[in-house]
Each structure stands twice: as C-alpha cells, then as structure tokens.
Amino acid sequence: MKKIFAIVVVLLTISVNAHAQQKASSINIGFAPFGNIQEKISLKDEKYKYNYKSYWGAVLGLENQLKGVTSLTEITYSSAKFDKYDLTGVPVSFNPYQTEDIQDFTLIQYFGKTINPNKRVQFPLYIGIGGEYILGGPLHNLAIDGAAKARVKFFITNKIGIYAGGNIRYGYGTKKADEDKSSKSNYYWIGSFVWHIDAGLTIGL
C-alpha cells in the first residue's frame, strides 16, 4: 500500500509540474514612445480628418498562456499632439476647427498564439476587441475597437522578462449631428485609427 501511495504521489507531482510548465500568467507593464493617431468624422458630404503626432502611451496588461494559446487583457492610455486637419463641409452641430491635443483610454481583450511557448524567447501574436474613450478636439466619444498586436519576449529569468512589439487599432463610433430633440437625429460616423510601438517588462505570477 505504501508503495502504491508513493507511486501515486510521484505521478501527481509530475502531472502538476508538467501542467505548471505549460500554464503561465504574467503582468505586462510597458511604455509606448512612438506612434500616431488619426481621427475621421463624416456624414454624407461632410468629411473631417484629424492627425495627431508626438504620440506616447502607457500600457498595463494581464496575460495568461496555456500550451501556446494566449489571452491578454490590456489597458492603454495614449496622448498625442495636434498636427493638422483636412476639413470638407460646414457642420451645424460642432466646430470642426479645433486644434486641441488628444487623449485616448482603451480596454482591449486579446486572444492569440505564442510561437515557441515556455522558452526564453517567445513570439506572441494577438487579435482583440474592446472599447475606447476619445477625448480632445471635436472628439468626446466612445468607440468599439478591433486590434492586432505582435511582440517578441525575452525572459531573463523564469519569472522576469522584457518585450517589444507593435500594435494597430481601429475604433468605430458615432457623434450626434442634430441638437434638435424634436426631430429625428442623424449621426456622424467616427473612425479612429491608432498605431504604436511599445516595450516593457513581463513579470511572472
């Protein structure tokens, strides 16, 4: 009986260790020093385009990986300075001639695949969906986002690593075009395109 018990304990230990090696959770803390934000507002013949430069952002994510399948919940704060606009039309609902800087708050849920999982060097690829709040200029709106991301990770120890990568994100929202509540309101379509590169620290849990 003791031998059988010992064998069971050994087998369970091996199983738990193997599962632990396959499953990994981590916190990602990063900084995005370079990127660009482009915003579009349109309705029929009205088209307003805004470009923002001198981008920077802060990134915080919680990542789980099992057998190379990855989920990443990520919060990003972005800021960029007004660069230029291209305006076509004469709106009555808002002033398009605005040169205010822009801020962007996003929450994205990513899913993906890690190439070379559980190794010192890893290559995770992600696609995601979520939402953002755009603040600045004529934009004070919520948007639904689709996103894609690619990274390379290098683990210095079993728990500590560094990463670098790139991200693209497209947001879609609406903006009320008619302030007269007694009439049927039209809505401007908002397109928000953001890309950036980022780098940071991965801390295993």
C-alpha positions in Angstrom: 0.0 0.0 0.0 2.8 2.4 0.9 4.5 1.7 -2.5 1.2 2.4 -4.3 0.7 5.6 -2.4 4.3 6.7 -3.1 3.8 6.0 -6.8 0.5 8.0 -6.9 2.2 10.9 -5.1 5.1 10.9 -7.6 2.7 10.7 -10.6 0.6 13.6 -9.3 3.7 15.7 -8.7 4.9 15.1 -12.2 1.5 15.9 -13.6 1.2 19.2 -11.5 4.7 20.2 -12.6 4.1 19.5 -16.2 0.8 21.5 -16.1 2.6 24.4 -14.3 5.2 24.4 -17.0 2.6 24.6 -19.7 0.5 27.3 -18.0 1.9 30.7 -17.3 0.4 34.0 -16.0 2.1 37.4 -16.1 1.7 41.1 -15.7 3.0 43.3 -18.5 4.0 46.9 -17.8 5.0 48.9 -20.8 5.6 52.3 -22.4 4.8 53.3 -26.0 7.2 56.1 -27.0 6.2 56.3 -30.7 3.0 56.1 -32.7 0.3 58.1 -34.4 -3.5 58.8 -34.0 -5.8 59.6 -36.9 -9.5 60.5 -36.5 -12.2 60.9 -39.1 -15.7 62.3 -38.7 -18.1 62.0 -41.7 -21.7 62.4 -42.7 -22.9 62.5 -46.3 -20.7 65.1 -48.0 -19.1 66.3 -44.7 -15.6 64.8 -44.1 -13.3 65.9 -41.4 -9.9 64.3 -40.9 -7.5 65.0 -37.9 -3.9 63.8 -37.5 -2.0 63.8 -34.2 1.7 63.3 -33.7 4.2 63.2 -30.8 2.4 60.1 -29.5 3.2 58.4 -26.2 1.3 55.9 -24.1 1.4 53.7 -21.0 0.3 50.0 -21.2 -0.8 47.6 -18.4 -1.8 44.0 -19.2 -2.7 40.7 -17.6 -1.7 37.7 -19.7 -2.4 34.0 -19.4 -0.8 31.3 -21.6 -1.7 27.6 -21.8 0.1 25.4 -24.3 0.8 28.4 -26.5 -2.8 29.7 -26.5 -2.7 33.2 -25.1 -5.3 35.7 -23.6 -4.3 39.2 -22.8 -6.4 41.9 -21.1 -4.8 45.2 -21.7 -5.5 48.8 -20.6 -3.8 51.6 -22.5 -3.6 55.4 -22.0 -2.4 57.4 -25.0 -1.7 61.0 -25.7 -0.7 62.9 -28.8 -0.4 66.5 -30.0 -2.4 68.0 -32.8 -0.7 68.0 -36.2 -3.1 69.0 -38.9 -6.6 68.7 -40.2 -8.4 68.3 -43.6 -12.0 69.6 -43.5 -14.7 69.3 -46.1 -18.2 70.6 -45.2 -19.9 73.1 -43.0 -21.4 71.4 -39.9 -24.0 72.9 -37.7 -23.6 70.5 -34.7 -20.0 71.2 -33.8 -17.0 73.3 -34.5 -14.5 71.3 -36.7 -11.8 74.0 -36.5 -10.3 72.6 -33.3 -6.6 72.1 -32.6 -6.7 70.6 -29.1 -4.4 67.7 -28.3 -6.0 64.3 -27.9 -6.1 61.6 -25.2 -7.3 58.0 -25.6 -8.3 55.4 -23.0 -8.7 51.8 -24.1 -9.6 48.4 -22.7 -9.0 45.5 -25.1 -9.4 41.8 -24.7 -6.9 39.9 -26.9 -6.6 36.3 -27.8 -3.7 34.7 -29.7 -1.0 32.2 -30.2 2.6 32.2 -28.9 5.3 30.8 -31.1 7.9 29.0 -29.1 5.9 28.9 -25.8 7.6 28.4 -22.4 11.0 29.2 -23.9 13.4 32.1 -23.2 12.5 33.7 -26.5 8.8 33.8 -27.4 6.8 35.4 -30.3 3.2 36.1 -29.3 0.6 37.2 -31.9 -2.8 38.6 -30.8 -6.1 39.9 -32.2 -8.6 41.6 -29.9 -11.8 43.5 -29.4 -12.8 46.2 -26.9 -13.6 49.8 -26.5 -12.1 53.2 -26.1 -12.9 56.7 -25.0 -11.6 59.5 -27.2 -11.0 62.9 -25.5 -9.9 66.1 -27.3 -10.7 68.4 -30.1 -14.2 67.7 -31.5 -13.9 64.1 -30.2 -15.5 63.2 -26.8 -16.9 59.9 -27.7 -16.9 56.2 -27.1 -15.9 53.7 -29.8 -15.8 50.0 -30.4 -12.3 48.7 -31.3 -10.7 45.9 -33.2 -7.0 45.5 -32.7 -4.0 43.4 -33.6 -0.6 43.1 -31.9 2.7 41.3 -32.3 5.6 41.0 -29.8 8.9 39.4 -29.1 9.6 38.4 -25.5 12.9 37.5 -23.9 12.9 36.0 -20.4 16.0 36.9 -18.3 14.9 34.6 -15.6 12.0 32.2 -15.3 9.8 35.0 -13.9 11.2 38.2 -15.3 11.3 39.2 -19.0 11.3 42.1 -21.4 9.3 42.6 -24.5 8.9 44.8 -27.6 6.3 45.0 -30.3 3.8 46.8 -32.4 0.1 47.4 -32.2 -2.6 48.7 -34.6 -6.2 49.5 -33.6 -9.3 50.8 -35.4 -12.2 52.2 -33.5 -15.7 52.9 -34.7 -18.2 55.2 -33.1 -20.9 57.8 -33.7 -21.4 61.5 -32.9 -24.8 63.2 -32.7 -25.4 65.6 -35.7 -28.6 67.2 -34.8 -29.2 69.0 -31.5 -32.9 69.5 -32.1 -34.5 66.8 -29.9 -37.9 67.2 -31.6 -36.5 65.9 -34.9 -35.0 62.6 -36.0 -31.3 62.9 -35.4 -28.6 61.9 -37.8 -25.2 60.7 -36.6 -21.7 61.4 -37.8 -19.6 58.3 -38.3 -16.3 58.3 -36.4 -13.3 56.3 -37.4 -10.3 56.2 -35.1 -7.0 54.6 -36.2 -4.1 54.2 -33.9 -0.7 52.5 -34.2 2.2 52.4 -31.9 5.3 50.5 -30.9 5.9 49.6 -27.2 8.3 47.9 -24.9 8.2 46.9 -21.3 8.6 44.4 -18.5 6.9 41.0 -18.1 6.6 39.7 -14.5 5.5 36.1 -14.0 2.9 35.4 -11.3 
